Structure formats: C-alpha cells, structure tokens
Amino acid sequence: MNVSEQIEVTVNGETVPLEAGANLARLIAIRQPRPPFAAEINKRHIRRTEYANIALNPGDKIEIVTLVGGG
C-alpha cells in the first residue's frame, strides 16, 4: 500500500494510519476493543448500528472507550 492510499486519524490520542475509504466498523475490527465499549468521532457518539456507514476522514479524532462496571 502506498502513502496516497492511506489516511491518518487519531484514536484515543494516538495517530493511526488506515487505508483510505475505511469506515468505523473496519477500525473497530482492527482495534478489537473488549465489549462493552462506546465509540465517538469528533466528540459525536456513534451508534453501533451506524459503524459500517460512517466513513473515516483524515484528521478525525476517534475515542473508543471500554465500559467498566463495579462498585
């Protein structure tokens, strides 16, 4: 893959290269967060049912947060 086919996004504060055209579902598959988790892009919560429909753009800031229970 050459550089022109990649974008860079920020995931939990870390710069991550991805293939151009990647969606949130692809990023989740790569990162494999432990359920339950929530995702947001540019401070907007994304519903799980939308992951495959949300294209990632260069410079997007993504947070993937694992939820922890307890008390």
VMD Tcl script that draws the C-alpha trace (Angstrom):
set ca {
  {0.00 0.00 0.00}
  {1.49 3.36 -0.90}
  {1.13 6.56 1.09}
  {-1.54 8.04 -1.20}
  {-3.85 5.18 -0.26}
  {-3.69 5.96 3.47}
  {-5.22 8.46 5.82}
  {-4.27 9.29 9.39}
  {-6.79 9.50 12.21}
  {-6.30 9.90 15.94}
  {-7.56 7.04 18.10}
  {-7.53 7.61 21.85}
  {-4.78 10.20 21.38}
  {-2.61 8.02 19.11}
  {-2.04 8.75 15.41}
  {-3.13 5.71 13.42}
  {-2.68 5.15 9.66}
  {-5.62 3.49 7.90}
  {-6.45 2.61 4.34}
  {-8.33 5.37 2.53}
  {-12.05 4.63 2.50}
  {-12.00 2.81 5.85}
  {-15.11 3.06 7.98}
  {-15.61 2.89 11.72}
  {-16.51 -0.81 11.54}
  {-13.09 -1.51 9.96}
  {-11.29 0.44 12.68}
  {-13.20 -1.44 15.38}
  {-12.26 -4.75 13.72}
  {-8.59 -3.73 13.73}
  {-8.53 -2.44 17.32}
  {-10.73 -5.23 18.78}
  {-11.89 -3.40 21.91}
  {-13.29 -5.60 24.66}
  {-17.09 -5.28 24.94}
  {-18.90 -3.39 26.17}
  {-17.48 -0.27 24.53}
  {-18.63 3.00 23.03}
  {-17.22 4.97 20.10}
  {-17.28 8.61 19.16}
  {-15.88 10.58 16.26}
  {-15.06 14.25 16.71}
  {-17.00 14.28 20.02}
  {-20.13 12.76 18.44}
  {-21.33 9.43 19.86}
  {-21.85 6.85 17.12}
  {-24.45 4.11 17.50}
  {-23.19 0.59 16.88}
  {-25.72 0.18 14.05}
  {-24.02 3.08 12.22}
  {-20.41 1.81 12.35}
  {-20.40 0.40 8.80}
  {-21.96 3.58 7.40}
  {-19.51 6.06 8.96}
  {-16.55 6.79 6.68}
  {-13.39 7.95 8.41}
  {-11.71 11.11 7.15}
  {-8.15 12.35 7.54}
  {-7.74 14.08 10.89}
  {-10.81 12.52 12.55}
  {-10.48 12.18 16.32}
  {-11.92 8.85 17.46}
  {-12.40 7.73 21.02}
  {-13.10 4.06 21.76}
  {-13.97 3.68 25.41}
  {-14.34 0.36 27.18}
  {-17.01 0.44 29.84}
  {-16.11 -0.96 33.24}
  {-18.66 -1.95 35.83}
  {-18.21 -2.39 39.50}
  {-18.75 -0.63 42.71}
}
mol new
graphics top color blue
foreach p $ca { graphics top sphere $p radius 0.5 }
foreach p [lrange $ca 0 end-1] q [lrange $ca 1 end] { graphics top cylinder $p $q radius 0.2 }
display resetview
